[in-house]
Amino acid sequence: MVVVSSGGGGGGNAWAKEMTIRRRMASIFNKTQDHFSCLKDYNDYLEEVEDMTFNLIEGIDVEEIEAKIARYQQENAEQIYLSRAKRAEDLAAALKASRMNPGKAAASDTAAGSSQGISSSAGVQGQYAPAAVGMSQPRPTGMAPQPIGGSSDPLQGDDEETMRLRAERGARAGGWTIEMGKRRALEEAFSSIFI
């Protein structure tokens, strides 16, 4: 567990400082591409936000940037709150969908999480829903871990055929087949001939 002090000491954690600034900037400057008439305007907006973020992290023109942020917050207060509310609704819907249907996830339910860098792949073994701020991450749902071996394992025994099958299935589980081994040996042999 990493504990970050908010004291202004010079030996503070630079990564934590950067993450705190980036979270703050993302919560204020939360416009999406839908808010702009063209892609160039949106990219200019993102570039300006990143420049301000970098300057805050590095301590360049902090007073000027803080004044600019305060002006932006006053001018766009309604839009900021609407964007925060929409994001919270999207996250709540994704969380609800993951709890109601743990084996399957619709693309629309995971779209909110994928924009935040959260994996949207759903599998039979379980799935994680994006966690909202202040909430703990839910436990994976789906099948519990299954023990290997035991009385239900058909490959029990020490005879030659069982050992061969066990070795073949183990290789396939790792992504290898006998044909792949043969093909690789041939490719290596023939590639050395033409050198």
NORKAZI-V195988 format. One line per field, one symbol per residue. phi: phi as a letter, one per 20 degrees, with the letter a starting at -180 (. if undefined). psi: psi as a letter, one per 30 degrees, with the letter a starting at -180 (. if undefined). A space follows every 50 residues. Layout:
phi->???
psi->???
//
This chain:
phi->.dddeefeffefeffffffffffffffeedfdfffdfbffffffffffff fffgfffemelffffffffffffffdgfffffffffffffffffffffff cfeccffffefffffdndfdfdcffqbdefefgndeffffdpffgdfenn feffdepcfffffffffffffffendcffffffffffffffffef
psi->kkkkkglglfgljeeeeeeeeeeeeefeihllffflfleeeeeeeeeeee eeeeeeefgkheeeeeeeeeeeeeegeeeeeeeeeeeeeeeeeeeeeeee iffkkleeefeeeffggkkgkklefllklkklkfklkllklaklkkkkba ffjfhklgleeeeeeeeeeeeeffgkleeeeeeeeeeeefffeg.
//
